[in-house]
């Protein structure tokens, strides 16, 4: 039987993530949809340093992107609570 964390990992990996410098990233919107939360919740977690994210460009207005490894770690953390 597949655990919730394993099911979510498979779903995250099934998305069309962004590849950049050999790393794979998800957008805030993709990650929020995966967890079933509002994108503002994910942005709050980023500001609270609960999840690591980087800007997709050099401008301050560039959207945040989340490394897929960190996304999977947070999913595990949330499912173990």
WOSULWO-V806773 format. One record per residue. N is the residue number from 1. RES is the residue in one letter. SS is DSSP state (h for helix, s for strand, l for the rest). PHI is phi in radians with two decimals (NA if undefined). OMEGA is omega in degrees with one decimal (none if undefined). Layout:
# WOSULWO-V806773
N	RES	SS	PHI	OMEGA
N	RES	SS	PHI	OMEGA
This chain:
# WOSULWO-V806773
1	X	l	NA	-177.7
2	X	l	-1.49	177.0
3	X	l	-1.37	179.3
4	X	h	-1.05	-179.8
5	X	h	-1.10	179.0
6	X	h	-1.15	178.3
7	X	h	-1.09	178.6
8	X	h	-1.17	178.2
9	X	h	-1.07	179.7
10	X	h	-1.11	178.8
11	X	h	-1.16	179.3
12	X	h	-1.07	-179.3
13	X	h	-1.20	-179.4
14	X	h	-1.39	178.3
15	X	l	-1.22	177.8
16	X	l	-1.68	-176.2
17	X	l	-1.22	178.9
18	X	s	-1.50	176.0
19	X	s	-1.87	-179.2
20	X	s	-2.65	179.6
21	X	l	0.91	176.3
22	X	l	1.38	178.8
23	X	s	-1.93	-179.3
24	X	s	-1.97	-176.1
25	X	s	-2.26	171.6
26	X	s	-2.03	173.2
27	X	s	-1.36	177.3
28	X	h	-1.04	-178.5
29	X	h	-1.10	179.6
30	X	h	-1.07	-178.7
31	X	h	-1.17	178.7
32	X	h	-1.09	178.5
33	X	h	-1.09	179.8
34	X	h	-1.08	-178.4
35	X	h	-1.52	-178.2
36	X	l	1.32	177.7
37	X	l	-2.11	178.0
38	X	l	-1.31	177.3
39	X	h	-0.96	177.5
40	X	h	-1.11	176.2
41	X	h	-1.13	178.8
42	X	h	-1.12	177.3
43	X	h	-1.09	176.8
44	X	h	-1.09	178.4
45	X	h	-1.06	178.3
46	X	h	-1.12	-179.0
47	X	h	-1.15	178.8
48	X	l	-1.52	-177.8
49	X	l	1.05	175.3
50	X	l	-1.38	176.7
51	X	l	-2.40	-179.7
52	X	l	-1.43	176.7
53	X	l	-2.56	177.7
54	X	s	-2.28	175.1
55	X	s	-1.33	-178.6
56	X	l	-1.40	178.1
57	X	l	-2.56	-177.0
58	X	l	-1.59	-178.1
59	X	l	-1.33	178.3
60	X	l	-1.11	-179.4
61	X	l	-1.52	-179.6
62	X	l	-1.07	-179.0
63	X	l	-1.19	176.6
64	X	s	-1.35	170.3
65	X	s	-2.27	-172.6
66	X	s	-2.04	175.8
67	X	s	-1.03	-174.8
68	X	h	-1.07	177.9
69	X	h	-1.11	178.6
70	X	h	-1.20	176.4
71	X	h	-1.07	179.4
72	X	h	-1.13	177.7
73	X	h	-1.11	179.2
74	X	h	-1.18	177.3
75	X	h	-1.05	177.9
76	X	h	-1.07	179.8
77	X	h	-1.06	-178.9
78	X	h	-1.18	-178.9
79	X	h	-1.41	178.1
80	X	h	-1.59	-179.5
81	X	l	-1.31	none
